[in-house]
Amino acid sequence: MAITWEYATIPLLIHNTKAILDQWGADGWELVQVVPGPDGTGLVAYLKRPTGGQG
């Protein structure tokens, strides 16, 4: 059986990036990718974590 995942997208504040990612990591989220935000100036992080169920 494959692992099932849940995903989150969060805006990153440049001056507080480490604290934001550390908090999400402590909650079990793994960083997948950081991309420019829709406005072209900010950043958006994509995260994932296992749901605990099987696919």
N, CA, C and O of each residue as an XYZ file, in Angstrom:
220
protein
N       0.825     -1.184      0.000
C       0.000      0.000      0.000
C       0.875      1.254      0.000
O       1.915      1.301      0.656
N       0.448      2.234     -0.721
C       1.172      3.494     -0.796
C       0.785      4.408      0.365
O      -0.341      4.355      0.859
N       1.715      5.233      0.786
C       1.438      6.242      1.799
C       0.585      7.335      1.177
O       0.819      7.737      0.037
N      -0.402      7.817      1.921
C      -1.188      8.955      1.457
C      -0.664     10.210      2.148
O      -0.185     10.157      3.281
N      -0.763     11.338      1.449
C      -0.192     12.596      1.928
C      -1.245     13.676      1.998
O      -2.235     13.645      1.268
N      -1.025     14.631      2.880
C      -1.772     15.879      2.847
C      -0.770     16.990      2.581
O       0.410     16.868      2.908
N      -1.249     18.067      1.987
C      -0.364     19.144      1.541
C      -0.827     20.483      2.101
O      -2.002     20.677      2.411
N       0.124     21.396      2.220
C      -0.184     22.765      2.657
C       0.663     23.735      1.855
O       1.794     23.427      1.479
N       0.115     24.890      1.601
C       0.886     25.988      1.006
C       0.825     27.149      1.983
O      -0.243     27.497      2.486
N       1.992     27.748      2.247
C       2.041     28.841      3.214
C       2.894     29.975      2.662
O       3.907     29.732      2.006
N       2.485     31.217      2.928
C       3.343     32.348      2.548
C       4.518     32.423      3.513
O       4.360     32.159      4.705
N       5.682     32.777      3.012
C       6.871     32.926      3.851
C       7.218     34.396      4.003
O       7.301     35.129      3.017
N       7.415     34.815      5.218
C       7.892     36.166      5.489
C       9.412     36.105      5.513
O       9.991     35.382      6.324
N      10.047     36.842      4.648
C      11.494     36.756      4.473
C      12.242     36.958      5.787
O      13.235     36.272      6.035
N      11.795     37.873      6.627
C      12.507     38.143      7.870
C      12.287     37.072      8.933
O      12.933     37.110      9.980
N      11.378     36.107      8.685
C      11.035     35.111      9.699
C      10.944     33.696      9.126
O      10.268     32.840      9.697
N      11.616     33.449      8.012
C      11.493     32.175      7.298
C      11.852     30.970      8.168
O      11.096     30.000      8.215
N      12.987     31.020      8.851
C      13.422     29.875      9.649
C      12.414     29.535     10.739
O      12.083     28.364     10.926
N      11.928     30.520     11.448
C      10.973     30.269     12.522
C       9.678     29.661     11.978
O       9.113     28.752     12.586
N       9.214     30.159     10.841
C       7.993     29.631     10.227
C       8.188     28.170      9.846
O       7.359     27.324     10.180
N       9.279     27.872      9.149
C       9.525     26.492      8.713
C       9.807     25.568      9.887
O       9.391     24.409      9.864
N      10.510     26.055     10.926
C      10.753     25.239     12.122
C       9.435     24.850     12.786
O       9.275     23.711     13.222
N       8.488     25.788     12.865
C       7.204     25.494     13.496
C       6.421     24.448     12.704
O       5.880     23.507     13.284
N       6.360     24.608     11.397
C       5.660     23.624     10.567
C       6.364     22.271     10.641
O       5.701     21.234     10.677
N       7.698     22.268     10.663
C       8.450     21.016     10.788
C       8.162     20.317     12.107
O       8.049     19.092     12.150
N       8.042     21.082     13.175
C       7.726     20.506     14.484
C       6.340     19.862     14.489
O       6.070     18.961     15.284
N       5.468     20.327     13.603
C       4.131     19.750     13.473
C       4.085     18.591     12.483
O       3.008     18.091     12.159
N       5.254     18.164     12.001
C       5.316     16.984     11.139
C       5.322     17.266      9.647
O       5.265     16.332      8.847
N       5.391     18.537      9.253
C       5.384     18.888      7.832
C       6.794     18.888      7.269
O       7.735     19.318      7.936
N       6.939     18.409      6.051
C       8.214     18.389      5.332
C       8.144     19.396      4.185
O       7.184     19.412      3.415
N       9.180     20.241      4.083
C       9.247     21.214      2.996
C       9.508     20.493      1.678
O      10.426     19.679      1.579
N       8.703     20.795      0.677
C       8.856     20.200     -0.646
C       9.509     21.189     -1.603
O      10.431     20.838     -2.340
N       9.022     22.436     -1.587
C       9.518     23.424     -2.550
C       9.135     24.825     -2.094
O       8.114     25.026     -1.435
N       9.975     25.790     -2.460
C       9.665     27.205     -2.256
C       9.662     27.860     -3.630
O      10.606     27.700     -4.403
N       8.594     28.599     -3.930
C       8.450     29.249     -5.232
C       8.053     30.702     -5.028
O       7.547     31.063     -3.965
N       8.278     31.543     -6.038
C       7.798     32.924     -5.945
C       6.281     32.954     -5.809
O       5.578     32.135     -6.401
N       5.789     33.900     -5.029
C       4.347     34.043     -4.841
C       3.668     34.614     -6.075
O       4.339     35.032     -7.019
N       2.356     34.632     -6.071
C       1.616     35.102     -7.238
C       1.867     36.567     -7.573
O       1.706     36.979     -8.722
N       2.259     37.354     -6.575
C       2.534     38.770     -6.838
C       3.956     39.003     -7.337
O       4.315     40.119     -7.711
N       4.761     37.944     -7.340
C       6.129     38.045     -7.847
C       7.141     38.576     -6.855
O       8.333     38.613     -7.163
N       6.707     38.990     -5.670
C       7.654     39.530     -4.697
C       7.823     38.629     -3.484
O       8.923     38.543     -2.938
N       6.781     37.966     -3.054
C       6.858     37.100     -1.882
C       7.209     35.674     -2.265
O       7.379     35.356     -3.442
N       7.317     34.817     -1.251
C       7.596     33.400     -1.462
C       6.462     32.561     -0.888
O       5.813     32.948      0.083
N       6.236     31.407     -1.506
C       5.247     30.458     -1.030
C       5.946     29.115     -0.847
O       6.673     28.653     -1.727
N       5.714     28.496      0.311
C       6.293     27.181      0.599
C       5.219     26.111      0.417
O       4.071     26.289      0.826
N       5.609     25.007     -0.197
C       4.749     23.841     -0.336
C       5.281     22.779      0.615
O       6.470     22.462      0.595
N       4.395     22.223      1.454
C       4.785     21.234      2.444
C       3.897     19.998      2.329
O       2.803     20.051      1.768
N       4.395     18.879      2.875
C       3.600     17.649      2.874
C       3.870     16.891      4.168
O       4.905     17.071      4.811
N       2.907     16.032      4.538
C       3.089     15.097      5.642
C       2.167     13.909      5.435
O       1.116     14.034      4.806
N       2.557     12.761      5.961
C       1.696     11.582      5.815
C       0.391     11.789      6.559
O       0.369     12.417      7.618
N      -0.700     11.262      6.008
C      -2.002     11.396      6.660
C      -2.203     10.344      7.743
O      -3.094     10.485      8.582
N      -1.403      9.309      7.737
C      -1.574      8.236      8.695
C      -2.391      7.083      8.118
O      -2.431      5.991      8.686
N      -3.036      7.337      6.991
C      -3.810      6.290      6.335
C      -3.021      5.680      5.185
O      -1.979      6.203      4.789
N      -3.505      4.611      4.673
C      -2.888      3.962      3.512
C      -3.755      4.213      2.299
O      -4.982      4.237      2.387
N      -3.091      4.402      1.145
C      -3.807      4.698     -0.080
C      -4.477      3.536     -0.712
O      -5.112      3.683     -1.756
